[in-house]
Amino acid sequence: GVRTETFSTPGPVTLTLGVPTGHISLETHDAPETYVELDASDEEALADATIELRERGDRFEVVVEARKKFRLLSWGDEYRLRIRAPHGADVELTASSADVEARGRYGSVEVTTASGDARFDEVGGDARINTASGDVRVRRIGGEAAVNTASGDVEVETLEGRGKIRSASGDVAVDAARSALTIQSASGDQEVGSVASGQVTLQSASGDI
C-alpha cells in the first residue's frame, strides 16, 4: 500500500524521519510545500506509521515515523519513503538498515543508522552522520562535519568547515578541505586532496595514508 500527504510548509522545514528498513529518497524543490509518499507491503505497518506536520517554533516539522514489526518469519517490513521538500530543509534521520539518497540542497543534517548507506548532494549547514557499516558520500558540506563509521567508507568531495571523521576499518577520502580536518582510522586507507587552510591530522593504525 501507499500513503501520500502534501503539507504546506512556507518557511524553514525540518524533516524528522524514523524508518527501520528500506529505502529513503529525498529531494528538494522550489515549492513551499512538502510531499511525502510512504510505501510498504505490510498494510498494518503502513496504517500504524505516523505522517504529520508539527509547528516547532518558527519552523515546520514534517514527521514520518514507521515502527519495526517484530513478527516471526517476517521479511516484508521494507519501507520506501519518498519526500520532496523546500530547498534548505534540515534532516534528522534515524534508521536501522534503511539507505538514504538525498538530492538537492539541505540545511543541517543528522543521520544515525546501523547498516544503511547515506548519500547527500549538498549540505549547507553542519553534518553529523553516524553509521556502523554503511557508506557515507556527501558532495559538499558547507558547515562542520562529524562522521563516525565502523566499517563503512566515507567520501566527501568538498568540506568547508572543520571536520572530524572516524572510521575503524573503512576508507576515508576528502577531495577538498577548506578548514581544519581530523581523520582517525584503525585499518582503513585515508586520502585527502587539497587543503586550503587549517591543519590536517591523520591518525591511522595500519592503513595507508
N, C-alpha and C positions, 0 to 999 in steps of 0.2 A: 504494500500500500504506500501511498504518498500523502503527505500533508504539506500544504503551502500556506504561507502568510506573507502579506505585504504590509509593512509598517511605515507610517510617515515619520521620518527622522530628520527634520530640518535643523540640524545643529551637530555638535560633536557626538560621535557614536562609539560605544564600547560593545564589542561582541564578546559575550561571556558564554563559552561553549564547553559542554561536558559530554563527550561521546566516547563510549568504551572501545568499540572496534569499528572498523570500516574505513571509509574514505571521506575526507572533508575537502571540499573545493571552495575557495573564497576568491572573489574578485571585487574590485572597486569600480565605481562609475560616477558620473556627474549628477545623477538624480538625487534629490533629498529624501530618498526612501531606501528601506532595507527589505530585500526579498529573501525569504527563507523557504527552502524545499528540503524536507526530510523524508527519506525513503527507507523502508525496512520491510523485510519479508515477514516478520512476526507482527501481525496486526495488533496484538495485545501490547507488545512493547512500544509500538508506534503510538497507540492511543494513550499510553502512560507517559509519553515524553512531554516535557514542558517546552512550549514555544511561546514566549511572551515578551512584551515591551514594558520596561520599567523606566521611570524617570529617576535619575540619580543626580541630584543637584541640578546643574545646567546641562547635564548630558543625557542622552538617550541610551539606555542599556537594552540590548536585544539578547535575551537569554534562551539558549537551547540546551536542555539537559535531557539526555537519554540514559535510562538506567540499564545496567547489565542484568540480564535474567540468569539466575542460577538454576538451570534445569539439567537433568541428566540427559546425555546424548543430544545436546542441543548445539548444533554448529551454525545455525542460521541467524545468529544475532548480529549480523553485519548491518551497519547503518551507512547510508550515503547522504551526506549533508552538503547542500549547495547554498551559498549565500552570496548575494550581491549587495554591497554596502557603499555608502559615500566614501570618496577618497579621504584618506587620513584617519580612517576608523582604527581604534585601538582593538587589540585582540588579546583575550585571556582564555587560554585553551587548556583543558585537562583531558587526557585520553590515556587509555592503556595500550592499545595496539592500533590506533587509527592513524593513517597517514594524512598529512595536511599539505595541500598545494595552494599557495596564495599568490594570485596575480594582481598587479596593480600597486597602489601606494597606500601604506598603512602608517599609523602613528607609532605608539609604543606596542611592543609585542611581548607576551609572556606565555610560554608554552611548556607544559610538563607532560611527558609521555614516556611510556616504558619501552615500547619497541616500534613506535611509529616513526616514519621519516617526516621531516619538516622542510618545506621549500617555500621561501618568500622572495618576491621580486624586490620591493623597496620598502624598507622600514625607516621612516623619518625620525622617529624617536629612539628610545632605548630598546634593546632586545635582550630578553632573558629566556634562555632556552635550556631545558634540562631533559635529557633522554638517556635511557640505559643502553639500548642497542640500535637506536635509529640514526640515520644520517641527517645532517643539517646542511642545507645550502641556502645562502642568502646573497642576493646580488649586491645590495647596498644597505648599510646601516648608518643612519645619519647621527645617531646618538652613541651611547656607550653600549658595549656588548658583554654579556656574561653567558658563556656557553659551556655546559658540562655534559659530557657523554662518556659512557664506559667503553663501549666497543664500536661506536659509530664514527663515521668520517665527518669532518667539519670543513666546509668550503665557504669562504666569504670573499666576494670579489672586491668590494670597497668598504672599509671601515673608517668612518670619520672621527668618532670619539674614542675614548680609551677602551681597551678590550682585554678581557681575561678569558682564555679558552683552555679548558681542561679536558683531556681525553686520556683514558687509560691505555687502550690498545688501538685506537683509531688514528687515521691520518688527519693532519690539520694543514690546510692551505689558506693563506690570506694573500690575495694578489696585491692590494694596496692598502697600507695602514697610514692614516694621517696623524695619529697620535700614539701615546704610549700603549704598548701591546705586550701582554704576557701570555705565553703558551706553555702549558705543562702537559707532558705526556710520559707514560711509562715506557711503552714499546712501539708507539706509532711514529711515522715519519712526519717531519714538520717542514713546511715550505712557506717562506714569506717573500713576496715580490718587492715592491718599493715601500720605503718608509719615509714619510715627509718630515716628521719631527717627533721628538719624544724618543724614549728608549724602547728597545725590543728585548725582552727577556725570554730566552728559550731554555726550557728545562726538560731534558729527556733522559730517561734511564738507559734505554737500549735501542732507540730508534735512530734513524738518520735525520740530520738537520741540514 
